Amino acid sequence: MPLTTEKKASVLKTYAGSEKNTGSTEGQIALLTERISQISGHLQQNKKDFSTHRGLMKLVGERKSLLNYLQKTNLTGYRQLIEKLGLRK
């Protein structure tokens, strides 16, 4: 199930500063995190859905590369985003 337009706008407003700022790295990471959490819930109920599992792994890899980019370019923003999203403990 894809993200609704309202959910995307609220996530972008929270993390990217504006709902129209879809290109910001923080906003993209937040949207990917939201999709990853939805797909993870789906896979907990449907353990043999291997094609969705592959898509999940692609999303996780994409988020990881964006996080690496953000860490190299804006370390304080990276740390704040990690803390807000609760990704790494």
Residue pairs with C-beta under 8 A, 6 or more apart in sequence:
1 38
1 42
2 35
3 11
3 31
3 34
3 35
3 38
7 34
8 19
8 31
9 19
10 19
11 27
11 30
11 31
11 34
12 18
12 19
12 20
12 21
12 22
12 27
12 30
12 31
13 19
14 30
15 26
15 27
15 29
15 30
15 81
15 84
15 85
16 22
16 24
16 26
16 27
16 30
17 24
21 27
22 28
25 66
25 69
25 70
25 73
25 74
26 70
26 77
26 81
28 66
29 63
29 66
29 67
29 70
29 81
29 85
30 81
30 85
32 59
32 62
32 63
32 66
33 63
33 85
33 87
35 59
36 56
36 59
36 60
36 63
39 52
39 55
39 56
39 59
40 56
42 49
42 52
43 49
43 52
43 53
43 56
46 52
67 78
67 82
67 87
70 77
70 78
70 81
71 78
82 88
